[in-house]
Protein backbone atom coordinates (compact mmCIF):
# COMPACT_ATOMS: atom_id res chain seq x y z
CA UNK A 1 0.00 0.00 0.00
CA UNK A 2 1.38 3.43 -0.96
CA UNK A 3 1.61 5.73 2.01
CA UNK A 4 3.00 9.20 2.52
CA UNK A 5 2.04 12.73 3.33
CA UNK A 6 1.06 15.41 0.79
CA UNK A 7 3.31 16.39 -2.06
CA UNK A 8 4.40 19.55 -0.22
CA UNK A 9 4.25 18.67 3.47
CA UNK A 10 5.03 21.13 6.21
CA UNK A 11 8.02 20.30 8.35
CA UNK A 12 6.71 18.01 11.07
CA UNK A 13 9.42 18.74 13.58
CA UNK A 14 12.54 20.88 13.61
CA UNK A 15 15.29 20.60 16.20
CA UNK A 16 18.27 22.87 16.76
CA UNK A 17 21.60 22.02 18.33
CA UNK A 18 24.71 24.17 18.25
CA UNK A 19 22.96 26.46 15.79
CA UNK A 20 22.29 23.60 13.34
CA UNK A 21 18.70 22.80 12.37
CA UNK A 22 17.48 19.33 11.46
CA UNK A 23 13.99 18.73 10.11
CA UNK A 24 12.19 15.38 10.37
CA UNK A 25 9.06 14.55 8.43
CA UNK A 26 7.21 11.74 6.71
CA UNK A 27 8.04 11.14 3.07
CA UNK A 28 5.66 12.42 0.46
CA UNK A 29 3.75 9.92 -1.67
CA UNK A 30 6.17 10.58 -4.52
CA UNK A 31 9.17 10.02 -2.24
CA UNK A 32 7.69 6.72 -1.09
CA UNK A 33 7.41 5.66 -4.74
CA UNK A 34 11.11 6.38 -5.24
CA UNK A 35 12.16 5.27 -1.76
CA UNK A 36 14.78 2.81 -3.00
CA UNK A 37 16.47 5.60 -4.92
CA UNK A 38 16.59 7.73 -1.76
CA UNK A 39 18.06 5.10 0.56
CA UNK A 40 20.71 3.96 -1.92
CA UNK A 41 22.32 7.37 -1.68
CA UNK A 42 23.68 6.41 1.72
CA UNK A 43 26.24 3.86 2.87
CA UNK A 44 24.94 1.03 5.01
CA UNK A 45 21.65 0.55 3.19
CA UNK A 46 20.56 -3.07 2.84
CA UNK A 47 17.69 -5.04 1.40
CA UNK A 48 15.86 -4.49 4.69
CA UNK A 49 15.66 -0.75 3.92
CA UNK A 50 14.03 -1.35 0.53
CA UNK A 51 10.36 -1.10 -0.43
CA UNK A 52 10.13 -4.81 -1.26
CA UNK A 53 11.01 -5.75 2.31
CA UNK A 54 8.88 -3.05 3.93
CA UNK A 55 5.88 -4.03 1.81
CA UNK A 56 6.43 -7.64 2.86
CA UNK A 57 6.55 -6.72 6.57
CA UNK A 58 3.39 -4.66 6.21
CA UNK A 59 1.64 -7.61 4.57
CA UNK A 60 2.53 -10.17 7.25
CA UNK A 61 2.43 -7.97 10.36
CA UNK A 62 -0.44 -5.59 9.64
CA UNK A 63 1.73 -2.77 10.98
CA UNK A 64 1.77 0.69 9.42
CA UNK A 65 4.95 1.39 7.44
CA UNK A 66 6.66 4.71 8.07
CA UNK A 67 9.08 6.39 5.69
CA UNK A 68 10.87 9.17 7.56
CA UNK A 69 13.06 11.84 5.99
CA UNK A 70 15.75 13.92 7.68
CA UNK A 71 16.54 17.26 6.04
CA UNK A 72 19.14 19.96 6.54
CA UNK A 73 19.03 23.13 4.51
CA UNK A 74 16.27 21.66 2.35
CA UNK A 75 18.39 18.65 1.37
CA UNK A 76 17.73 15.02 2.34
CA UNK A 77 20.53 13.91 4.67
CA UNK A 78 19.03 10.70 6.03
CA UNK A 79 16.21 8.17 5.75
CA UNK A 80 14.64 6.00 8.43
CA UNK A 81 12.19 3.23 7.51
CA UNK A 82 10.16 1.51 10.20
CA UNK A 83 6.71 0.31 11.14
CA UNK A 84 4.22 1.55 13.70
CA UNK A 85 2.97 -1.39 15.73
CA UNK A 86 0.16 -1.67 18.25
CA UNK A 87 0.76 -4.13 21.09
CA UNK A 88 -2.35 -4.18 23.28
CA UNK A 89 -2.58 -0.55 24.49
CA UNK A 90 1.02 0.25 23.54
CA UNK A 91 2.35 2.00 20.45
CA UNK A 92 5.73 0.81 19.23
CA UNK A 93 8.01 2.12 16.50
CA UNK A 94 10.03 -0.81 15.19
CA UNK A 95 12.96 -0.67 12.82
CA UNK A 96 12.75 -3.65 13.01
CA UNK A 97 10.89 -5.67 15.67
CA UNK A 98 12.24 -8.94 17.03
CA UNK A 99 10.60 -11.93 15.37
CA UNK A 100 10.38 -10.34 11.94
CA UNK A 101 13.40 -12.31 10.60
CA UNK A 102 14.86 -8.90 9.75
CA UNK A 103 18.47 -8.63 10.83
CA UNK A 104 18.78 -4.85 10.77
CA UNK A 105 17.17 -1.66 9.58
CA UNK A 106 17.48 1.67 11.37
CA UNK A 107 18.53 4.95 9.73
CA UNK A 108 20.88 5.47 6.81
CA UNK A 109 22.43 8.91 6.62
CA UNK A 110 25.30 11.16 5.56
CA UNK A 111 27.58 11.33 8.63
CA UNK A 112 29.13 14.55 7.36
CA UNK A 113 25.72 16.29 7.49
CA UNK A 114 23.97 14.69 10.48
CA UNK A 115 25.02 12.61 13.47
CA UNK A 116 23.44 10.03 15.78
CA UNK A 117 22.58 12.59 18.44
CA UNK A 118 20.68 14.73 15.95
CA UNK A 119 18.88 11.69 14.54
CA UNK A 120 17.59 10.63 17.95
CA UNK A 121 17.07 14.17 19.17
CA UNK A 122 14.53 14.70 16.39
CA UNK A 123 13.08 11.19 16.38
CA UNK A 124 11.97 10.95 20.02
CA UNK A 125 9.73 14.06 20.16
CA UNK A 126 8.44 13.38 16.64
CA UNK A 127 7.23 9.88 17.49
CA UNK A 128 5.94 10.80 20.94
CA UNK A 129 4.08 13.97 20.02
CA UNK A 130 2.64 12.89 16.65
CA UNK A 131 1.98 9.19 17.29
CA UNK A 132 2.07 8.70 21.03
CA UNK A 133 4.86 6.12 20.70
CA UNK A 134 5.87 4.59 24.04
CA UNK A 135 8.56 2.15 22.92
CA UNK A 136 11.20 2.22 20.15
CA UNK A 137 13.41 -0.55 18.81
CA UNK A 138 16.12 -0.09 16.18
CA UNK A 139 18.85 -2.46 15.02
CA UNK A 140 21.58 -0.94 12.91
CA UNK A 141 25.17 -1.38 11.80
CA UNK A 142 25.71 2.33 11.07
CA UNK A 143 24.11 3.86 14.16
CA UNK A 144 27.15 3.16 16.33
CA UNK A 145 27.44 6.10 18.76
CA UNK A 146 26.23 4.35 21.90
CA UNK A 147 27.13 7.28 24.16
CA UNK A 148 25.06 9.74 22.12
CA UNK A 149 22.00 7.49 22.14
CA UNK A 150 22.29 6.74 25.87
CA UNK A 151 21.84 10.47 26.52
CA UNK A 152 18.30 10.10 25.17
CA UNK A 153 17.55 7.01 27.26
CA UNK A 154 18.34 4.33 24.70
CA UNK A 155 19.71 1.03 25.97
CA UNK A 156 22.19 -0.75 23.72
CA UNK A 157 22.63 -4.47 23.16
CA UNK A 158 25.27 -5.90 20.87
CA UNK A 159 24.23 -8.30 18.14
CA UNK A 160 26.41 -10.34 15.86
CA UNK A 161 26.42 -12.36 12.70
CA UNK A 162 28.99 -14.16 10.57
CA UNK A 163 29.99 -13.26 7.03
CA UNK A 164 31.65 -15.28 4.31
CA UNK A 165 33.90 -13.20 2.02
CA UNK A 166 33.04 -13.65 -1.66
CA UNK A 167 35.28 -12.93 -4.61
CA UNK A 168 33.51 -12.19 -7.91
CA UNK A 169 35.56 -13.54 -10.78
CA UNK A 170 37.68 -15.74 -8.50
CA UNK A 171 35.65 -18.78 -7.39
CA UNK A 172 38.82 -20.72 -6.58
CA UNK A 173 39.72 -18.22 -3.89
CA UNK A 174 36.28 -18.60 -2.32
CA UNK A 175 36.56 -22.38 -2.51
CA UNK A 176 39.98 -22.39 -0.85
CA UNK A 177 38.65 -20.62 2.23
CA UNK A 178 36.17 -23.45 2.84
CA UNK A 179 37.49 -26.01 5.31
CA UNK A 180 38.96 -29.13 3.72
CA UNK A 181 36.41 -31.46 5.31
CA UNK A 182 33.58 -29.37 3.87
CA UNK A 183 35.19 -29.36 0.43
CA UNK A 184 35.34 -33.14 0.59
CA UNK A 185 31.66 -33.23 1.53
CA UNK A 186 30.89 -31.00 -1.44
CA UNK A 187 32.74 -33.39 -3.74
CA UNK A 188 30.80 -36.30 -2.23
CA UNK A 189 27.48 -34.61 -3.00
CA UNK A 190 28.51 -34.09 -6.61
CA UNK A 191 29.79 -37.66 -6.91
CA UNK A 192 26.46 -38.98 -5.63
CA UNK A 193 24.75 -37.16 -8.49
CA UNK A 194 23.01 -34.44 -6.44
CA UNK A 195 22.11 -31.34 -8.42
CA UNK A 196 21.28 -27.78 -7.34
CA UNK A 197 18.40 -25.88 -8.91
CA UNK A 198 17.21 -22.26 -8.84
CA UNK A 199 13.54 -22.14 -7.85
CA UNK A 200 10.88 -19.67 -8.97
CA UNK A 201 7.69 -21.69 -8.50
CA UNK A 202 5.76 -21.24 -5.28
CA UNK A 203 5.65 -25.00 -4.73
CA UNK A 204 9.14 -24.47 -3.33
CA UNK A 205 7.64 -22.76 -0.27
CA UNK A 206 5.76 -25.83 0.98
CA UNK A 207 8.85 -28.01 0.75
CA UNK A 208 11.07 -25.37 2.35
CA UNK A 209 8.66 -24.84 5.24
CA UNK A 210 8.27 -28.57 5.88
CA UNK A 211 12.03 -29.00 5.96
CA UNK A 212 12.42 -26.01 8.29
CA UNK A 213 9.86 -27.56 10.63
CA UNK A 214 11.95 -30.71 10.62
CA UNK A 215 15.05 -28.71 11.55
CA UNK A 216 13.35 -27.00 14.48
CA UNK A 217 11.91 -30.29 15.66
CA UNK A 218 15.41 -31.78 15.68
CA UNK A 219 16.50 -28.86 17.86
CA UNK A 220 13.45 -29.24 20.12
CA UNK A 221 12.26 -25.75 19.24
CA UNK A 222 8.96 -24.54 17.83
CA UNK A 223 9.27 -22.93 14.41
CA UNK A 224 8.97 -19.14 14.94
CA UNK A 225 7.27 -18.23 11.66
CA UNK A 226 4.29 -19.39 9.62
CA UNK A 227 4.05 -20.90 6.17
CA UNK A 228 2.20 -17.77 5.05
CA UNK A 229 5.11 -15.58 6.18
CA UNK A 230 7.51 -17.61 4.04
CA UNK A 231 5.15 -17.44 1.05
CA UNK A 232 4.83 -13.65 1.29
CA UNK A 233 8.58 -13.30 1.68
CA UNK A 234 9.12 -15.47 -1.40
CA UNK A 235 6.61 -13.45 -3.44
CA UNK A 236 7.91 -10.01 -2.47
CA UNK A 237 11.54 -10.95 -3.00
CA UNK A 238 10.74 -12.47 -6.38
CA UNK A 239 8.77 -9.41 -7.46
CA UNK A 240 11.56 -7.08 -6.32
CA UNK A 241 14.28 -9.10 -8.06
CA UNK A 242 16.02 -10.02 -4.80
CA UNK A 243 15.15 -13.73 -4.59
CA UNK A 244 17.59 -16.61 -4.71
CA UNK A 245 15.73 -19.80 -3.82
CA UNK A 246 17.65 -23.04 -4.23
CA UNK A 247 16.98 -26.73 -3.88
CA UNK A 248 19.18 -29.79 -4.03
CA UNK A 249 17.66 -32.86 -5.64
CA UNK A 250 18.36 -36.56 -5.89
CA UNK A 251 19.27 -37.90 -9.31
CA UNK A 252 16.51 -39.42 -11.43
CA UNK A 253 13.66 -39.15 -8.88
CA UNK A 254 13.81 -35.32 -8.77
CA UNK A 255 13.14 -35.19 -5.02
CA UNK A 256 14.14 -32.02 -3.15
CA UNK A 257 16.22 -33.11 -0.17
CA UNK A 258 17.53 -29.66 0.81
CA UNK A 259 16.24 -26.12 0.33
CA UNK A 260 17.58 -22.66 0.98
CA UNK A 261 16.11 -19.17 0.81
CA UNK A 262 18.68 -16.45 0.10
CA UNK A 263 18.32 -12.76 -0.72
CA UNK A 264 20.45 -10.61 -3.00
CA UNK A 265 20.75 -6.84 -2.84
CA UNK A 266 23.63 -4.95 -4.37
CA UNK A 267 26.88 -6.56 -3.29
CA UNK A 268 25.39 -8.54 -0.42
CA UNK A 269 24.03 -12.08 -0.37
CA UNK A 270 21.98 -12.91 2.73
CA UNK A 271 20.87 -16.27 4.09
CA UNK A 272 17.25 -16.28 5.28
CA UNK A 273 17.04 -19.99 6.03
CA UNK A 274 18.24 -23.42 4.92
CA UNK A 275 17.23 -26.98 5.76
CA UNK A 276 17.56 -30.58 4.68
CA UNK A 277 15.73 -33.83 5.19
CA UNK A 278 17.29 -35.64 8.12
CA UNK A 279 17.34 -38.98 6.34
CA UNK A 280 19.55 -37.52 3.58
CA UNK A 281 22.01 -35.69 5.82
CA UNK A 282 24.86 -38.06 4.94
CA UNK A 283 24.47 -37.08 1.27
CA UNK A 284 25.88 -33.61 2.16
CA UNK A 285 23.16 -31.62 0.35
CA UNK A 286 23.62 -28.45 2.43
CA UNK A 287 27.26 -28.22 1.36
CA UNK A 288 26.25 -28.28 -2.30
CA UNK A 289 23.39 -25.85 -1.72
CA UNK A 290 25.59 -23.32 0.10
CA UNK A 291 28.38 -23.47 -2.46
CA UNK A 292 25.84 -22.98 -5.26
CA UNK A 293 24.47 -19.91 -3.45
CA UNK A 294 28.00 -18.54 -3.11
CA UNK A 295 28.58 -19.09 -6.83
CA UNK A 296 25.32 -17.36 -7.77
CA UNK A 297 26.15 -14.49 -5.44
CA UNK A 298 29.57 -13.99 -7.00
CA UNK A 299 28.02 -14.09 -10.47
CA UNK A 300 25.82 -11.18 -9.33
CA UNK A 301 28.80 -9.24 -7.97
CA UNK A 302 28.29 -10.00 -4.27
CA UNK A 303 31.37 -9.62 -2.06
CA UNK A 304 29.87 -10.96 1.16
CA UNK A 305 27.43 -13.62 2.34
CA UNK A 306 25.68 -12.76 5.60
CA UNK A 307 25.02 -16.09 7.32
CA UNK A 308 22.40 -14.56 9.65
CA UNK A 309 24.00 -15.65 12.90
CA UNK A 310 26.76 -17.93 14.05
CA UNK A 311 27.38 -21.62 14.59
CA UNK A 312 29.89 -24.20 13.48
CA UNK A 313 27.82 -25.04 10.40
CA UNK A 314 28.56 -21.54 9.10
CA UNK A 315 32.18 -21.21 10.17
CA UNK A 316 33.19 -24.10 7.93
CA UNK A 317 32.51 -21.97 4.84
CA UNK A 318 35.12 -19.42 5.89
CA UNK A 319 32.73 -17.13 7.78
CA UNK A 320 34.23 -14.49 10.07
CA UNK A 321 32.47 -12.69 12.95
CA UNK A 322 30.75 -9.36 12.29
CA UNK A 323 30.00 -7.47 15.51
CA UNK A 324 28.89 -4.16 13.98
CA UNK A 325 25.18 -4.68 14.68
CA UNK A 326 23.67 -2.89 17.66
CA UNK A 327 20.12 -3.01 18.96
CA UNK A 328 18.83 0.17 20.58
CA UNK A 329 15.75 0.14 22.79
CA UNK A 330 13.93 3.09 24.33
CA UNK A 331 10.91 2.92 26.63
CA UNK A 332 8.95 5.83 27.98
CA UNK A 333 8.47 4.07 31.31
CA UNK A 334 10.83 1.88 33.32
CA UNK A 335 8.13 -0.73 33.84
CA UNK A 336 7.73 -0.97 30.07
CA UNK A 337 11.43 -1.74 29.63
CA UNK A 338 11.14 -4.53 32.21
CA UNK A 339 7.99 -5.83 30.51
CA UNK A 340 9.84 -5.96 27.17
CA UNK A 341 12.69 -7.97 28.70
CA UNK A 342 10.27 -10.32 30.45
CA UNK A 343 8.26 -10.87 27.28
CA UNK A 344 11.41 -11.81 25.37
CA UNK A 345 12.39 -14.38 27.99
CA UNK A 346 8.87 -15.78 28.09
CA UNK A 347 8.82 -16.12 24.30
CA UNK A 348 12.06 -18.10 24.27
CA UNK A 349 10.79 -20.34 27.05
CA UNK A 350 7.51 -21.11 25.31
CA UNK A 351 9.32 -21.80 22.02
CA UNK A 352 11.42 -24.41 23.80
CA UNK A 353 8.38 -25.88 25.57
CA UNK A 354 6.37 -26.10 22.35
CA UNK A 355 9.34 -27.73 20.66
CA UNK A 356 9.59 -30.41 23.35
CA UNK A 357 5.84 -31.07 23.15
CA UNK A 358 6.07 -31.40 19.37
CA UNK A 359 9.03 -33.76 19.65
CA UNK A 360 7.13 -35.95 22.10
DOROVO-790054 format. One record per residue (C-alpha): residue number from 1; x, y, z. Coordinates in steps of 0.02 Angstrom, whole numbers, plus 32768, in hexadecimal, padded with zeros to 4 digits. Layout:
% DOROVO-790054
   resi   east   north     up
    NUM      X       Y      Z
...
***
This chain:
% DOROVO-790054
   resi   east   north     up
      1   8000    8000   8000
      2   8045    80AB   7FD0
      3   8050    811F   8065
      4   8096    81CC   807E
      5   8066    827D   80A7
      6   8035    8302   8028
      7   80A6    8334   7F99
      8   80DC    83D1   7FF5
      9   80D4    83A5   80AE
     10   80FB    8421   8136
     11   8191    83F7   81A2
     12   814F    8384   8229
     13   81D7    83A9   82A7
     14   8273    8414   82A8
     15   82FC    8406   832A
     16   8391    8477   8346
     17   8438    844D   8394
     18   84D4    84B9   8390
     19   847C    852B   8315
     20   845A    849C   829B
     21   83A7    8474   826A
     22   836A    83C7   823D
     23   82BB    83A9   81F9
     24   8262    8301   8207
     25   81C5    82D7   81A5
     26   8169    824B   8150
     27   8192    822D   809A
     28   811B    826D   8017
     29   80BB    81F0   7FAC
     30   8135    8211   7F1E
     31   81CB    81F5   7F90
     32   8181    8150   7FC9
     33   8172    811B   7F13
     34   822C    813F   7EFA
     35   8260    8108   7FA8
     36   82E3    808C   7F6A
     37   8337    8118   7F0A
     38   833E    8182   7FA8
     39   8387    80FF   801C
     40   840B    80C6   7FA0
     41   845C    8171   7FAC
     42   84A0    8141   8056
     43   8520    80C1   808F
     44   84DF    8033   80FB
     45   843A    801B   80A0
     46   8404    7F66   808E
     47   8375    7F04   8046
     48   8319    7F1F   80EB
     49   830F    7FDA   80C4
     50   82BD    7FBD   801A
     51   8206    7FC9   7FEA
     52   81FB    7F0F   7FC1
     53   8227    7EE0   8074
     54   81BC    7F68   80C4
     55   8126    7F36   805A
     56   8142    7E82   808F
     57   8147    7EB0   8149
     58   80A9    7F17   8137
     59   8052    7E83   80E4
     60   807F    7E03   816A
     61   807A    7E72   8206
     62   7FEA    7EE8   81E2
     63   8057    7F75   8225
     64   8058    8022   81D7
     65   80F8    8045   8174
     66   814D    80EC   8193
     67   81C6    813F   811D
     68   8220    81CA   817A
     69   828D    8250   812C
     70   8313    82B8   8180
     71   833B    835F   812E
     72   83BD    83E6   8147
     73   83B8    8485   80E1
     74   832E    843B   8075
     75   8398    83A5   8045
     76   8377    82EF   8075
     77   8403    82B7   80EA
     78   83B8    8217   812E
     79   832B    8198   8120
     80   82DC    812C   81A6
     81   8261    80A1   8177
     82   81FC    804C   81FE
     83   814F    800F   822D
     84   80D3    804E   82AD
     85   8095    7FBB   8313
     86   8008    7FAC   8390
     87   8026    7F31   841E
     88   7F8A    7F2F   848C
     89   7F7F    7FE4   84C8
     90   8033    800C   8499
     91   8076    8064   83FF
     92   811E    8029   83C2
     93   8191    806A   8339
     94   81F5    7FD7   82F7
     95   8288    7FDF   8281
     96   827E    7F49   828A
     97   8220    7EE5   830F
     98   8264    7E41   8354
     99   8212    7DAC   8300
    100   8207    7DFB   8255
    101   829E    7D99   8212
    102   82E7    7E43   81E7
    103   839B    7E50   821D
    104   83AB    7F0D   821B
    105   835A    7FAD   81DF
    106   836A    8053   8239
    107   839E    80F7   81E7
    108   8414    8111   8155
    109   8462    81BD   814B
    110   84F1    822E   8116
    111   8563    8236   81B0
    112   85B0    82D7   8170
    113   8506    832E   8177
    114   84AF    82DE   820C
    115   84E3    8276   82A2
    116   8494    81F5   8315
    117   8469    8275   839A
    118   840A    82E0   831D
    119   83B0    8249   82D7
    120   8370    8213   8382
    121   8356    82C4   83BF
    122   82D6    82DF   8334
    123   828E    8230   8333
    124   8256    8224   83E9
    125   81E6    82BF   83F0
    126   81A6    829D   8340
    127   8169    81EE   836A
    128   8129    821C   8417
    129   80CC    82BB   83E9
    130   8084    8284   8341
    131   8063    81CC   8360
    132   8068    81B3   841C
    133   80F3    8132   840B
    134   8126    80E6   84B2
    135   81AC    806C   847A
    136   8230    806F   83F0
    137   829F    7FE4   83AC
    138   8326    7FFB   8329
    139   83AF    7F85   82EF
    140   8437    7FD1   8285
    141   84EA    7FBB   824E
    142   8506    8074   822A
    143   84B6    80C1   82C4
    144   854D    809E   8330
    145   855C    8131   83AA
    146   8520    80DA   8447
    147   854C    816C   84B8
    148   84E5    81E7   8452
    149   844C    8176   8453
    150   845B    8151   850D
    151   8444    820C   852E
    152   8393    81F9   84EA
    153   836E    815E   8553
    154   8395    80D8   84D3
    155   83D9    8034   8513
    156   8456    7FDB   84A2
    157   846C    7F21   8486
    158   84F0    7ED9   8413
    159   84BB    7E61   838B
    160   8529    7DFB   8319
    161   8529    7D96   827B
    162   85AA    7D3C   8210
    163   85DC    7D69   8160
    164   862E    7D04   80D7
    165   869F    7D6C   8065
    166   8674    7D55   7FAD
    167   86E4    7D79   7F19
    168   868C    7D9F   7E75
    169   86F2    7D5B   7DE5
    170   875C    7CED   7E57
    171   86F7    7C55   7E8F
    172   8795    7BF4   7EB7
    173   87C2    7C71   7F3E
    174   8716    7C5E   7F8C
    175   8724    7BA1   7F82
    176   87CF    7BA1   7FD5
    177   878D    7BF9   8070
    178   8710    7B6B   808E
    179   8753    7AEB   810A
    180   879C    7A50   80BA
    181   871C    79DB   810A
    182   868F    7A43   80C2
    183   86DF    7A44   8016
    184   86E7    7987   801E
    185   862F    7982   804D
    186   8609    79F2   7FB8
    187   8665    797A   7F45
    188   8604    78E9   7F90
    189   855E    793D   7F6A
    190   8592    7957   7EB5
    191   85D2    78A5   7EA6
    192   852B    7863   7EE7
    193   84D6    78BE   7E58
    194   847F    7946   7EBE
    195   8451    79E1   7E5B
    196   8428    7A93   7E91
    197   8398    7AF2   7E43
    198   835D    7BA7   7E46
    199   82A5    7BAD   7E78
    200   8220    7C28   7E40
    201   8181    7BC3   7E57
    202   8120    7BDA   7EF8
    203   811B    7B1E   7F13
    204   81C9    7B38   7F59
    205   817E    7B8E   7FF2
    206   8120    7AF4   8031
    207   81BA    7A87   8026
    208   822A    7B0B   8075
    209   81B1    7B26   8106
    210   819E    7A6C   8126
    211   825A    7A56   812A
    212   826D    7AEC   819F
    213   81ED    7A9E   8214
    214   8255    7A00   8213
    215   82F1    7A64   8241
    216   829B    7ABA   82D4
    217   8253    7A15   830F
    218   8303    79CB   8310
    219   8339    7A5D   837D
    220   82A0    7A4A   83EE
    221   8265    7AF8   83C2
    222   81C0    7B35   837C
    223   81CF    7B85   82D0
    224   81C0    7C43   82EB
    225   816B    7C70   8247
    226   80D7    7C36   81E1
    227   80CA    7BEB   8135
    228   806E    7C88   80FC
    229   8100    7CF5   8135
    230   8178    7C90   80CA
    231   8102    7C98   8035
    232   80F1    7D55   8041
    233   81AD    7D67   8054
    234   81C8    7CFB   7FBA
    235   814B    7D60   7F54
    236   818C    7E0C   7F85
    237   8241    7DDC   7F6A
    238   8219    7D90   7EC1
    239   81B7    7E29   7E8B
    240   8242    7E9E   7EC4
    241   82CA    7E39   7E6D
    242   8321    7E0B   7F10
    243   82F5    7D51   7F1B
    244   8370    7CC2   7F14
    245   8313    7C22   7F41
    246   8373    7B80   7F2C
    247   8351    7AC8   7F3E
    248   83BF    7A2E   7F36
    249   8373    7995   7EE6
    250   8396    78DC   7EDA
    251   83C3    7899   7E2E
    252   833A    784D   7DC4
    253   82AB    785B   7E44
    254   82B3    791A   7E4A
    255   8291    7921   7F05
    256   82C3    79BF   7F62
    257   832B    7989   7FF8
    258   836C    7A35   8029
    259   832C    7AE6   8010
    260   836F    7B93   8031
    261   8325    7C41   8029
    262   83A6    7CC9   8005
    263   8394    7D82   7FDC
    264   83FF    7DED   7F6A
    265   840D    7EAA   7F72
    266   849D    7F08   7F26
    267   8540    7EB8   7F5B
    268   84F5    7E55   7FEB
    269   84B1    7DA4   7FEE
    270   844B    7D7B   8088
    271   8413    7CD2   80CC
    272   835F    7CD2   8108
    273   8354    7C18   812E
    274   8390    7B6D   80F6
    275   835E    7ABB   8120
    276   836E    7A07   80EA
    277   8312    7964   8103
    278   8361    790A   8196
    279   8363    7863   813D
    280   83D2    78AC   80B3
    281   844D    7908   8123
    282   84DB    7891   80F7
    283   84C8    78C2   8040
    284   850E    796F   806C
    285   8486    79D3   8012
    286   849D    7A71   807A
    287   8553    7A7D   8044
    288   8521    7A7A   7F8D
    289   8491    7AF3   7FAA
    290   84FF    7B72   8005
    291   858B    7B6A   7F85
    292   850C    7B83   7EF9
    293   84C7    7C1C   7F54
    294   8578    7C61   7F64
    295   8595    7C46   7EAA
    296   84F2    7C9C   7E7C
    297   851B    7D2B   7EF0
    298   85C7    7D44   7EA2
    299   8579    7D3F   7DF4
    300   850B    7DD1   7E2D
    301   85A0    7E32   7E71
    302   8587    7E0C   7F2A
    303   8620    7E1F   7F99
    304   85D5    7DDC   803A
    305   855B    7D57   8075
    306   8504    7D82   8118
    307   84E3    7CDC   816E
    308   8460    7D28   81E3
    309   84B0    7CF2   8285
    310   853A    7C80   82BF
    311   8559    7BC7   82DA
    312   85D7    7B46   82A2
    313   856F    7B1C   8208
    314   8594    7BCB   81C7
    315   8649    7BDC   81FC
    316   867B    7B4B   818D
    317   865A    7BB5   80F2
    318   86DC    7C35   8127
    319   8665    7CA7   8185
    320   86AF    7D2B   81F7
    321   8657    7D86   8287
    322   8602    7E2C   8266
    323   85DC    7E8B   8307
    324   85A4    7F30   82BB
    325   84EB    7F16   82DE
    326   84A0    7F70   8373
    327   83EE    7F6A   83B4
    328   83AD    8008   8405
    329   8313    8007   8473
    330   82B9    809B   84C1
    331   8222    8092   8533
    332   81BF    8124   8577
    333   81A7    80CB   861E
    334   821E    805E   8682
    335   8196    7FDC   869C
    336   8182    7FCF   85DF
    337   823C    7FA9   85CA
    338   822D    7F1E   864B
    339   8190    7EDD   85F5
    340   81EC    7ED6   854E
    341   827A    7E72   859B
    342   8202    7DFC   85F2
    343   819D    7DE1   8554
    344   823A    7DB1   84F4
    345   826C    7D31   8577
    346   81BB    7CEB   857C
    347   81B9    7CDA   84BF
    348   825B    7C77   84BD
    349   821C    7C07   8548
    350   8177    7BE0   84F2
    351   81D2    7BBE   844D
    352   823B    7B3C   84A6
    353   81A3    7AF2   84FE
    354   813E    7AE7   845D
    355   81D3    7A96   8409
    356   81E0    7A0F   848F
    357   8124    79EE   8485
    358   8130    79DE   83C8
    359   81C3    7968   83D6
    360   8165    78FA   8451
***
